[in-house]
Amino acid sequence: MTKHYLFILTLILPIFTFSQNRSKVIFGEILGQTSMISINFDSRFKKSNEGLGFRVGYGISNAFACKECDFIVLKGNIIPISVNYLLGKKKNHLELGTGLTAFIASKDSPAFPILGLDFGEYSLSKNYGTFTIGYRYYKKTPSLLFGISWVPTYNKYDLNPKNVGISIGYKIN
């Protein structure tokens, strides 16, 4: 259970480390970068609603298999990390990004150990890269966020262009 608290702390800590004037968003995503369900934190590097920023998230996997993608994870944690760029001045934003999504599987999962990176009880079992082309709707002031994106994933074997994501969340400031 403490492992889950550590991941949640990793998501919440960036909120307190950045200036109050930077755009910060917390949102849930279905599919997208994790190909499952995740909660994410997104912020800009400058004091603006647009421009270069980053995103970090956390999801839990109970069953996931994709023979074509070379992924098999039955129990584990999903950590998406990416950099992105938002274009747009008012409510509508185009999101362009790239990142890495890691699956951290428990040792009793059939996916352990595929890469052999051992972290005690857990192992980094699979990771893959992502590209993001998406649309976000939110205002400059604190407001609800809605997003939809096309997120092709890739690993050393293949490119999977069939992945989309839907996001709903809240823009803090």
C-alpha positions as CSV (number, residue, x, y, z in Angstrom):
1,M,0.0,0.0,0.0
2,T,2.9,2.4,0.7
3,K,3.9,2.0,-2.9
4,H,0.6,3.6,-4.0
5,Y,1.1,6.5,-1.6
6,L,4.5,7.1,-3.1
7,F,3.1,7.3,-6.6
8,I,0.3,9.6,-5.4
9,L,2.9,11.8,-3.7
10,T,4.8,12.0,-7.0
11,L,1.7,13.4,-8.6
12,I,0.8,15.9,-5.9
13,L,4.3,17.2,-5.1
14,P,4.7,19.2,-8.4
15,I,1.6,21.2,-7.5
16,F,3.4,22.7,-4.5
17,T,6.8,23.2,-6.2
18,F,5.7,25.5,-9.0
19,S,4.7,29.2,-8.7
20,Q,1.0,29.9,-8.2
21,N,0.9,31.7,-11.6
22,R,1.7,28.7,-13.7
23,S,-1.1,26.8,-15.4
24,K,-1.8,23.6,-13.6
25,V,-4.3,20.9,-14.6
26,I,-5.4,17.6,-12.9
27,F,-7.3,15.3,-15.1
28,G,-8.4,11.7,-15.5
29,E,-7.9,10.0,-18.8
30,I,-9.4,6.9,-20.4
31,L,-7.0,5.1,-22.8
32,G,-4.6,7.7,-24.1
33,Q,-1.0,7.4,-22.9
34,T,-1.6,4.5,-20.5
35,S,-4.0,2.5,-22.7
36,M,-6.0,2.2,-19.5
37,I,-7.4,4.6,-16.9
38,S,-5.1,7.2,-15.2
39,I,-5.0,10.3,-13.2
40,N,-2.5,13.0,-14.5
41,F,-1.0,16.3,-13.5
42,D,0.0,18.8,-16.3
43,S,1.8,22.2,-16.0
44,R,3.4,24.8,-18.2
45,F,7.0,25.8,-17.7
46,K,6.2,29.5,-18.1
47,K,3.4,31.6,-16.6
48,S,1.0,31.0,-19.4
49,N,-1.8,28.7,-20.5
50,E,0.1,27.8,-23.7
51,G,3.7,26.8,-24.5
52,L,6.0,24.1,-23.4
53,G,5.0,22.0,-20.4
54,F,5.1,18.5,-18.9
55,R,2.7,15.8,-17.8
56,V,3.1,13.0,-15.2
57,G,0.5,10.4,-14.3
58,Y,-0.4,7.2,-12.5
59,G,-2.6,4.3,-13.4
60,I,-3.2,0.8,-12.2
61,S,-3.4,-2.2,-14.5
62,N,-5.3,-5.4,-13.6
63,A,-5.4,-6.9,-17.1
64,F,-3.8,-5.8,-20.3
65,A,-2.5,-7.8,-23.2
66,C,-1.6,-6.8,-26.7
67,K,0.2,-9.5,-28.7
68,E,0.8,-7.1,-31.6
69,C,2.3,-4.5,-29.3
70,D,4.4,-7.0,-27.3
71,F,2.8,-6.1,-24.0
72,I,1.5,-8.5,-21.4
73,V,0.8,-7.1,-17.9
74,L,-1.7,-8.7,-15.5
75,K,-0.9,-6.7,-12.3
76,G,1.0,-3.5,-12.1
77,N,1.3,0.3,-12.1
78,I,1.4,2.5,-15.1
79,I,3.5,5.7,-15.1
80,P,3.1,8.1,-18.1
81,I,5.6,10.9,-18.3
82,S,5.8,13.4,-21.3
83,V,6.6,16.8,-22.5
84,N,4.0,18.7,-24.5
85,Y,3.3,22.0,-26.2
86,L,0.0,23.8,-26.2
87,L,-1.0,26.2,-28.9
88,G,-4.0,28.4,-28.5
89,K,-4.9,31.7,-27.0
90,K,-8.4,31.5,-25.5
91,K,-10.4,28.3,-24.7
92,N,-9.3,26.0,-27.5
93,H,-5.8,24.5,-27.5
94,L,-3.9,22.1,-29.8
95,E,-1.7,19.7,-27.8
96,L,1.5,18.2,-29.3
97,G,3.6,15.9,-27.2
98,T,5.9,13.0,-26.8
99,G,6.7,10.8,-23.9
100,L,7.3,7.5,-22.2
101,T,4.9,5.2,-20.4
102,A,6.3,2.6,-18.1
103,F,4.6,-0.5,-16.8
104,I,5.9,-1.6,-13.3
105,A,4.7,-5.1,-12.7
106,S,4.7,-7.1,-9.5
107,K,7.1,-10.1,-9.5
108,D,4.1,-12.6,-9.5
109,S,3.0,-11.2,-12.9
110,P,3.7,-13.3,-15.9
111,A,5.3,-10.2,-17.4
112,F,8.1,-10.2,-14.8
113,P,11.0,-9.9,-15.7
114,I,11.0,-9.0,-19.4
115,L,13.6,-6.3,-19.2
116,G,15.2,-7.5,-16.0
117,L,15.3,-4.1,-14.1
118,D,14.7,-5.2,-10.5
119,F,13.3,-2.8,-7.9
120,G,12.8,-5.2,-5.0
121,E,9.2,-6.4,-5.0
122,Y,8.6,-4.7,-8.4
123,S,10.2,-4.8,-11.8
124,L,10.1,-2.4,-14.8
125,S,8.5,-4.9,-17.1
126,K,7.5,-2.9,-20.3
127,N,7.7,0.6,-21.5
128,Y,6.8,2.3,-24.7
129,G,6.9,5.7,-26.3
130,T,4.0,7.9,-27.2
131,F,3.2,10.8,-29.5
132,T,0.2,13.0,-28.7
133,I,-1.9,15.1,-31.1
134,G,-4.9,16.4,-29.3
135,Y,-7.5,19.1,-28.5
136,R,-8.0,20.6,-25.0
137,Y,-10.8,22.9,-24.0
138,Y,-10.4,25.1,-20.9
139,K,-10.5,28.8,-19.9
140,K,-7.7,30.9,-18.5
141,T,-9.4,31.0,-15.1
142,P,-10.0,27.9,-13.0
143,S,-12.4,25.8,-14.9
144,L,-13.3,22.3,-16.1
145,L,-11.1,20.7,-18.8
146,F,-12.2,18.5,-21.6
147,G,-9.7,16.8,-24.0
148,I,-9.6,14.3,-26.8
149,S,-6.3,13.1,-28.4
150,W,-4.8,10.6,-30.8
151,V,-1.9,8.9,-29.1
152,P,0.0,6.5,-31.3
153,T,2.3,4.2,-29.2
154,Y,5.6,2.6,-30.3
155,N,8.2,0.2,-29.0
156,K,11.2,-1.4,-30.5
157,Y,9.0,-3.9,-32.5
158,D,6.1,-1.9,-33.8
159,L,4.0,1.3,-34.1
160,N,0.4,1.1,-32.9
161,P,-1.6,4.0,-34.4
162,K,-5.0,2.9,-33.0
163,N,-4.9,4.6,-29.6
164,V,-7.1,7.5,-28.6
165,G,-7.7,9.2,-25.3
166,I,-10.5,11.1,-23.6
167,S,-9.6,13.5,-20.7
168,I,-11.8,15.2,-18.1
169,G,-10.4,17.3,-15.3
170,Y,-10.0,20.7,-13.6
171,K,-7.7,23.6,-14.4
172,I,-6.4,24.9,-11.0
173,N,-5.2,28.3,-12.2
